[in-house]
Amino acid sequence: MHIVVFVKQVPGTDNVKLDPETGVMIRTGKDVIINPLDENALTEAIKIKNSRNDVKVTAISMGPLSAERALKEAIAMGADAGILVSAREFAGSDTIATGKALAAAVRKAGDDVDLILCGERATDGETGQTAVMVANYLDIPGETYVSAVEVKDNSVVIKRTVERGFELVEIPFPVLVSVNKDINEVGMPTLNGKLKAKKVPISAYDVPGLGLDKSEVGLTGSPTRVVKVFSPKLSRDTIMKKADGTTQPVDEMIKFLISKECI
Ligand SMILES: Cc1cc2nc3c(=O)[nH]c(=O)nc-3n(C[C@H](O)[C@H](O)[C@H](O)COP(=O)(O)OP(=O)(O)OC[C@H]3O[C@@H](n4cnc5c(N)ncnc54)[C@H](O)[C@@H]3O)c2cc1C
């Protein structure tokens, strides 16, 4: 069985910066971590690997060259191989172009991939669209909001969080599953894993290496455009009503709140 896990490197703080001119995210800087939900996806893949003896786990990341660190961390946690998708031309990719590139990277992982696990959303872009984009480009089912996974011989039974509860679905392989934080407690790298991570080479692909044209990725391959980036303006007024022993100040307050549609 072959499981692919997507690991995205994201800023380690909530302080995601955008270039005000281009609307493009600034992805340089040292304070980067693996997207937390991708750690849940990775932990689940390792859990499945430890429960059987026929499982290979490949981690895939698209980003700057520094994203190799995320792949090494994934191997330290128990993955067997890492694929880095990196080239200047990928910069500025929206979820369509990212989905196309990640789908091409999955094909490079081999034609034996049964299960793709990823986070439901990344803490920086946070669109939650990448998983279904990849499933679309691979022409396989994409299941979202998954909080439990049970692997069978040729299928997977998943528990999806839906509006009024849960649904259990069994889907034959290959399938892509995006997970939420309820799926598990995130695992830790092991000493053996850390030693292995030093030795395992990371396969790297650029645009032609993935069999794509540069017009399909980056800003040229991204129909979504950031029109303007701005911080919302917050304004605050204080209105004081003095208690005068009558209900009038309270009545006025209620009238005001109704006029602002607060109550
Ligand atoms: C309008 C718009 C414009 C954007 N413009 C830019 C831009 O100019 N430059 C830019 O860098 N980004 C841009 N982004 C963000 C860009 O879409 C994301 O970098 C990327 O497409 C993933 O989107 P996301 O963070 O929303 O991931 P989500 O869809 O929230 O992530 C879901 C899961 O997909 C997987 N995943 C997502 N991205 C990767 C990755 N790179 N490698 C491995 N796994 C991954 C992870 O497992 C993640 O948990 C833009 C987004 C929007 C909505």
The ligand as an ORCA input file, in Angstrom:
! r2SCAN-3c Opt
* xyz 0 1
  C      -7.019     34.631     -4.335
  C      -5.797     33.904     -3.889
  C      -4.563     34.308     -4.340
  C      -3.419     33.675     -3.909
  N      -2.236     34.125     -4.356
  C      -1.123     33.533     -3.920
  C       0.123     33.976     -4.336
  O       0.198     34.881     -5.105
  N       1.246     33.352     -3.865
  C       1.148     32.320     -3.022
  O       2.193     31.789     -2.663
  N      -0.022     31.874     -2.600
  C      -1.158     32.454     -3.030
  N      -2.345     32.023     -2.593
  C      -2.377     30.952     -1.686
  C      -2.294     29.738     -2.503
  O      -3.563     29.431     -2.978
  C      -1.722     28.694     -1.655
  O      -0.351     28.829     -1.525
  C      -1.933     27.283     -2.158
  O      -2.658     27.304     -3.346
  C      -2.633     26.485     -1.125
  O      -3.751     27.143     -0.702
  P      -4.091     27.219      0.819
  O      -3.012     27.698      1.665
  O      -5.371     27.943      0.849
  O      -4.235     25.678      1.163
  P      -5.493     24.878      1.658
  O      -6.338     24.504      0.505
  O      -6.125     25.592      2.806
  O      -4.683     23.611      2.181
  C      -5.255     22.324      2.291
  C      -4.138     21.301      2.296
  O      -3.561     21.211      0.999
  C      -2.189     20.877      1.106
  N      -1.376     21.904      0.481
  C      -1.735     23.132      0.114
  N      -0.692     23.777     -0.447
  C       0.344     22.939     -0.418
  C       1.705     23.014     -0.796
  N       2.211     24.121     -1.347
  N       2.514     21.935     -0.605
  C       2.027     20.809     -0.037
  N       0.749     20.682      0.362
  C      -0.074     21.726      0.181
  C      -1.878     20.794      2.603
  O      -1.988     19.451      3.007
  C      -2.984     21.628      3.233
  O      -3.265     21.248      4.567
  C      -3.519     32.617     -3.020
  C      -4.774     32.198     -2.584
  C      -5.908     32.839     -3.013
  C      -7.251     32.395     -2.525
*
